């Protein structure tokens, strides 16, 4: 029996080895080079993580406050825009709703740009820093522009000047949105899955606590009297601006504790399109036997683009229609909280 167990154990180890080699074989030479570069860049931090694998990485203590502050900032502004646009520009309710919805749409469009830049060229750290600076500039602008009669008489300010800071904020918040959570995940080694799960639980608690608190505080601040007016949007927007500035400062202070994952150096959306086109052409020209051997039609691009990337493109296609598109209708209704239902 003991001999049989030894044989079984040897077979399991051999199977694991085979699986590991197969997984590495799915990577391109460029992807292997990036993994080696990541290991060199983070060698010192990784050694410390291995010494205390059950301890939350120090980097997380700088990432979590940043996410709390960013969500406090965004939800301190977004739900109040409808009434703010009506007050400062004299917009009709329907027009204010259009501008408010446009801001939300842009804030959730620019994550595509932020993700592409992060994965392709800048990396997560520099993407977060760059777009956070843009974000902070937009927050300062909307706070200053909200001072009554500064950029024009109340109720007569141009739509362009009113929406310009919101466009800048949308670029900033959208650019960092896909990077912060994944940057947090990068701080953990593959052997620390339990710790990573705990981090994401705390991460999403910080999101919701920030969003919840600001929606109690900021709307009440808009009802204060300041600058001779019955409302105080300048003061209300100042609070989330300060909170985000502090959170961003905390995030930057933790730079020496961050594990850095180097970017691929390629524009991933374009790469995905090229891989799909190549796979479609080869699948069309293939014999029935070749199609059966390859399985999924995207697998025809594995030789040039690597099995890992092809699998990621395939997984994205699987969730796009059944998951992503239906959620658009959910958010369409949810966003009426600060638009149609507020009117």
C-alpha positions as CSV (number, residue, x, y, z in Angstrom):
1,X,0.0,0.0,0.0
2,X,2.8,2.4,0.9
3,X,4.5,1.7,-2.5
4,X,1.2,2.4,-4.3
5,X,0.9,5.7,-2.4
6,X,4.4,6.6,-3.5
7,X,3.6,5.8,-7.1
8,X,0.4,7.9,-6.9
9,X,2.3,10.8,-5.4
10,X,4.9,10.6,-8.1
11,X,2.2,10.6,-10.7
12,X,0.6,13.7,-9.2
13,X,3.9,15.5,-9.0
14,X,4.6,14.6,-12.6
15,X,1.1,15.8,-13.6
16,X,1.7,19.1,-11.8
17,X,5.0,19.5,-13.5
18,X,3.4,18.8,-16.9
19,X,0.6,21.3,-16.2
20,X,3.2,24.0,-15.2
21,X,5.2,23.5,-18.4
22,X,2.0,23.6,-20.5
23,X,1.0,26.8,-18.9
24,X,4.3,28.4,-19.6
25,X,4.2,27.2,-23.1
26,X,1.1,29.2,-23.6
27,X,3.0,32.4,-23.1
28,X,4.9,34.2,-25.9
29,X,8.6,35.0,-25.5
30,X,7.7,38.6,-24.8
31,X,5.4,37.6,-22.0
32,X,8.0,35.4,-20.4
33,X,10.5,38.3,-20.5
34,X,8.0,40.5,-18.8
35,X,7.5,37.9,-16.0
36,X,11.2,37.8,-15.5
37,X,11.4,41.6,-15.4
38,X,8.6,41.7,-12.8
39,X,10.5,39.2,-10.7
40,X,13.6,41.3,-10.8
41,X,11.8,44.6,-10.1
42,X,10.0,43.2,-7.1
43,X,12.6,40.8,-5.7
44,X,13.1,42.6,-2.4
45,X,9.4,43.2,-1.8
46,X,8.6,39.6,-2.8
47,X,11.1,38.3,-0.2
48,X,9.4,40.3,2.5
49,X,6.0,39.1,1.4
50,X,7.2,35.5,1.5
51,X,8.6,36.0,5.0
52,X,5.1,37.1,6.3
53,X,2.6,35.5,3.8
54,X,-0.4,35.9,6.1
55,X,0.1,39.6,6.7
56,X,-1.5,42.2,4.6
57,X,1.1,43.9,2.4
58,X,2.0,47.5,3.5
59,X,1.0,48.8,0.1
60,X,-2.6,48.0,0.8
61,X,-2.7,50.5,3.7
62,X,-2.1,53.2,1.1
63,X,-4.4,51.9,-1.6
64,X,-7.5,51.5,0.6
65,X,-7.7,55.1,1.8
66,X,-7.2,56.3,-1.7
67,X,-10.2,54.3,-2.9
68,X,-12.3,55.6,0.0
69,X,-11.4,59.2,-0.9
70,X,-12.0,58.8,-4.6
71,X,-15.4,57.3,-4.1
72,X,-16.3,60.0,-1.5
73,X,-15.2,62.6,-4.1
74,X,-17.1,61.1,-7.1
75,X,-20.4,60.5,-5.3
76,X,-20.1,63.9,-3.6
77,X,-20.4,65.5,-7.0
78,X,-22.3,63.2,-9.3
79,X,-25.7,63.1,-7.5
80,X,-25.8,66.9,-7.1
81,X,-25.0,67.8,-10.7
82,X,-28.6,67.9,-12.0
83,X,-29.7,70.6,-9.6
84,X,-26.3,72.4,-9.9
85,X,-26.6,72.7,-13.6
86,X,-30.1,74.1,-13.3
87,X,-29.0,76.7,-10.8
88,X,-25.7,78.0,-12.2
89,X,-26.7,78.0,-15.9
90,X,-30.4,78.3,-15.8
91,X,-30.9,75.1,-17.7
92,X,-34.3,73.5,-18.0
93,X,-34.7,70.2,-16.1
94,X,-34.5,68.1,-19.3
95,X,-31.3,69.8,-20.5
96,X,-29.7,69.4,-17.0
97,X,-30.6,65.8,-17.1
98,X,-28.8,65.4,-20.5
99,X,-25.6,67.1,-19.2
100,X,-25.7,65.1,-16.0
101,X,-26.1,61.8,-17.9
102,X,-23.4,62.8,-20.3
103,X,-21.0,63.2,-17.3
104,X,-21.9,59.7,-16.0
105,X,-21.5,58.2,-19.4
106,X,-18.0,59.7,-19.9
107,X,-17.0,58.7,-16.4
108,X,-17.7,55.1,-17.4
109,X,-16.3,55.4,-20.9
110,X,-12.8,56.6,-19.9
111,X,-12.0,53.4,-17.9
112,X,-11.6,51.8,-21.4
113,X,-8.9,54.4,-22.2
114,X,-7.3,54.1,-18.7
115,X,-7.2,50.3,-18.9
116,X,-5.7,50.4,-22.4
117,X,-3.0,52.9,-21.5
118,X,-2.2,51.0,-18.2
119,X,-1.9,47.6,-19.7
120,X,-0.2,48.8,-22.9
121,X,2.2,51.6,-22.1
122,X,2.1,53.4,-18.7
123,X,1.6,50.6,-16.2
124,X,-0.9,50.9,-13.3
125,X,1.2,53.2,-11.0
126,X,1.8,55.9,-13.6
127,X,-1.8,55.7,-15.0
128,X,-3.2,56.2,-11.5
129,X,-0.8,59.1,-10.8
130,X,-1.5,60.8,-14.2
131,X,-5.2,60.6,-14.2
132,X,-5.5,61.4,-10.5
133,X,-3.7,64.7,-11.2
134,X,-6.3,65.4,-14.0
135,X,-9.1,64.4,-11.6
136,X,-7.8,66.8,-8.9
137,X,-7.5,69.7,-11.4
138,X,-11.2,69.1,-12.4
139,X,-12.3,69.1,-8.8
140,X,-10.5,72.3,-8.1
141,X,-12.1,73.9,-11.2
142,X,-15.6,72.8,-10.3
143,X,-15.2,74.1,-6.8
144,X,-13.9,77.5,-7.9
145,X,-16.4,77.8,-10.8
146,X,-19.3,77.1,-8.3
147,X,-18.5,80.4,-6.5
148,X,-21.5,82.6,-7.4
149,X,-20.9,85.3,-10.1
150,X,-17.2,84.3,-10.4
151,X,-17.4,83.2,-14.1
152,X,-20.8,84.8,-14.8
153,X,-24.0,85.8,-13.2
154,X,-25.9,83.0,-11.4
155,X,-28.3,81.4,-13.8
156,X,-26.5,82.7,-16.9
157,X,-23.1,80.9,-16.9
158,X,-22.3,79.3,-20.2
159,X,-22.9,75.6,-20.6
160,X,-19.4,75.1,-21.8
161,X,-17.7,76.6,-18.8
162,X,-20.0,74.7,-16.5
163,X,-19.4,71.3,-18.1
164,X,-15.6,71.8,-18.8
165,X,-14.6,70.8,-15.2
166,X,-17.0,67.9,-15.3
167,X,-15.3,66.6,-18.5
168,X,-11.9,66.8,-16.8
169,X,-13.3,65.0,-13.8
170,X,-14.8,62.3,-16.0
171,X,-11.4,61.7,-17.7
172,X,-9.7,61.6,-14.3
173,X,-12.1,59.3,-12.5
174,X,-12.5,57.1,-15.5
175,X,-8.8,56.7,-16.1
176,X,-8.0,55.4,-12.6
177,X,-11.1,53.3,-12.2
178,X,-9.8,50.1,-13.8
179,X,-6.3,50.4,-12.3
180,X,-6.7,50.8,-8.5
181,X,-8.3,47.5,-7.8
182,X,-6.0,45.6,-10.0
183,X,-3.0,47.5,-8.6
184,X,-4.2,46.2,-5.2
185,X,-4.3,42.7,-6.5
186,X,-0.8,43.0,-7.8
187,X,0.5,43.5,-4.3
188,X,-0.1,39.8,-3.5
189,X,1.8,36.7,-4.6
190,X,0.0,33.8,-6.3
191,X,0.4,31.9,-3.0
192,X,-1.5,34.5,-1.1
193,X,-5.0,33.9,-2.5
194,X,-6.7,34.0,0.9
195,X,-5.1,37.4,1.7
196,X,-6.1,38.7,-1.7
197,X,-9.7,37.7,-1.1
198,X,-9.6,39.6,2.3
199,X,-8.1,42.7,0.6
200,X,-10.9,42.8,-2.0
201,X,-13.6,42.5,0.7
202,X,-12.1,45.4,2.5
203,X,-11.6,47.3,-0.7
204,X,-15.3,47.1,-1.7
205,X,-16.3,48.0,1.9
206,X,-14.2,51.2,1.5
207,X,-15.9,52.0,-1.8
208,X,-19.3,51.7,-0.3
209,X,-18.5,53.5,2.9
210,X,-17.1,56.4,1.0
211,X,-20.0,56.6,-1.4
212,X,-22.5,56.3,1.5
213,X,-21.0,58.9,3.8
214,X,-20.7,61.6,1.1
215,X,-24.3,61.2,0.0
216,X,-25.4,62.0,3.5
217,X,-23.0,64.9,4.0
218,X,-22.6,66.8,0.7
219,X,-26.3,67.3,-0.3
220,X,-26.8,68.9,3.1
221,X,-23.9,71.2,2.6
222,X,-25.5,72.5,-0.7
223,X,-28.4,73.8,1.5
224,X,-26.1,76.1,3.5
225,X,-26.0,79.9,2.8
226,X,-22.8,81.3,1.4
227,X,-21.7,84.2,-0.8
228,X,-25.0,85.8,-0.3
229,X,-26.9,82.8,-1.9
230,X,-29.4,80.3,-0.5
231,X,-27.2,77.5,-1.7
232,X,-23.5,76.6,-1.3
233,X,-22.3,74.4,-4.0
234,X,-18.8,75.8,-3.8
235,X,-18.5,74.7,-0.1
236,X,-20.2,71.4,-0.8
237,X,-17.7,70.6,-3.7
238,X,-14.8,71.8,-1.6
239,X,-15.2,68.9,0.9
240,X,-14.8,66.1,-1.6
241,X,-11.9,68.0,-3.3
242,X,-10.1,68.1,0.0
243,X,-10.8,64.5,0.8
244,X,-9.5,63.3,-2.6
245,X,-6.4,65.5,-2.3
246,X,-5.6,63.9,1.1
247,X,-6.3,60.4,-0.3
248,X,-4.2,61.0,-3.3
249,X,-1.3,62.2,-1.1
250,X,-1.6,59.1,1.0
251,X,-1.5,56.9,-2.1
252,X,1.7,58.6,-3.4
253,X,3.4,58.3,0.0
254,X,3.2,54.5,-0.4
255,X,5.2,54.3,-3.6
256,X,8.2,52.5,-2.2
257,X,5.9,49.6,-1.0
258,X,4.2,48.9,-4.3
259,X,4.9,45.8,-6.4
260,X,5.1,47.0,-10.0
261,X,3.9,44.9,-12.9
262,X,5.4,46.2,-16.1
263,X,3.1,47.0,-19.0
264,X,3.1,44.8,-22.2
265,X,4.1,47.7,-24.4
266,X,1.3,47.0,-26.8
267,X,-2.2,48.6,-27.3
268,X,-4.2,45.6,-26.1
269,X,-7.6,46.5,-27.7
270,X,-5.9,46.8,-31.1
271,X,-4.0,43.5,-30.4
272,X,-7.3,41.8,-29.6
273,X,-8.9,43.0,-32.8
274,X,-5.8,41.8,-34.9
275,X,-5.8,38.4,-33.2
276,X,-9.6,38.0,-33.9
277,X,-9.2,38.9,-37.5
278,X,-6.2,36.6,-38.0
279,X,-8.1,33.7,-36.3
280,X,-11.2,34.3,-38.3
281,X,-9.3,34.3,-41.6
282,X,-7.4,31.1,-40.7
283,X,-10.6,29.4,-39.4
284,X,-12.3,30.2,-42.7
285,X,-9.5,28.7,-44.7
286,X,-9.0,25.6,-42.5
287,X,-10.2,22.1,-43.3
288,X,-13.0,20.5,-41.1
289,X,-10.3,18.3,-39.5
290,X,-8.2,21.4,-38.6
291,X,-11.2,23.1,-37.1
292,X,-12.0,20.1,-34.9
293,X,-8.4,19.9,-33.8
294,X,-8.2,23.6,-32.8
295,X,-11.6,23.6,-31.0
296,X,-12.5,27.3,-30.7
297,X,-12.0,29.5,-33.7
298,X,-9.9,32.0,-31.8
299,X,-7.3,29.2,-31.1
300,X,-6.1,29.7,-34.7
301,X,-4.3,32.8,-33.4
302,X,-2.4,31.0,-30.6
303,X,0.9,30.7,-32.5
304,X,1.4,34.4,-32.9
305,X,-0.4,35.8,-29.9
306,X,0.0,33.1,-27.2
307,X,-2.6,30.8,-25.6
308,X,-3.0,33.0,-22.6
309,X,-3.9,36.1,-24.5
310,X,-6.2,34.2,-26.9
311,X,-8.0,32.7,-23.8
312,X,-8.5,36.2,-22.3
313,X,-10.0,37.5,-25.6
314,X,-12.3,34.5,-25.7
315,X,-13.4,35.0,-22.1
316,X,-14.1,38.7,-22.8
317,X,-16.3,37.7,-25.7
318,X,-18.2,35.2,-23.5
319,X,-19.2,37.9,-20.9
320,X,-19.8,40.8,-23.3
321,X,-23.3,39.9,-24.4
322,X,-24.8,38.0,-21.5
323,X,-23.2,40.1,-18.7
324,X,-22.0,43.5,-19.8
325,X,-24.9,44.6,-22.1
326,X,-27.7,43.7,-19.7
327,X,-26.0,45.7,-16.9
328,X,-26.3,48.8,-19.1
329,X,-30.1,48.7,-18.6
330,X,-29.6,48.3,-14.8
331,X,-27.4,51.4,-14.6
332,X,-29.7,53.3,-16.9
333,X,-32.5,52.9,-14.3
334,X,-30.2,53.4,-11.3
335,X,-28.9,56.7,-12.6
336,X,-32.4,58.2,-12.6
337,X,-31.9,58.6,-8.8
338,X,-30.0,61.8,-9.5
339,X,-31.8,62.8,-12.7
340,X,-35.4,62.2,-13.5
341,X,-36.5,61.1,-10.1
342,X,-34.7,64.1,-8.5
343,X,-36.6,66.4,-10.8
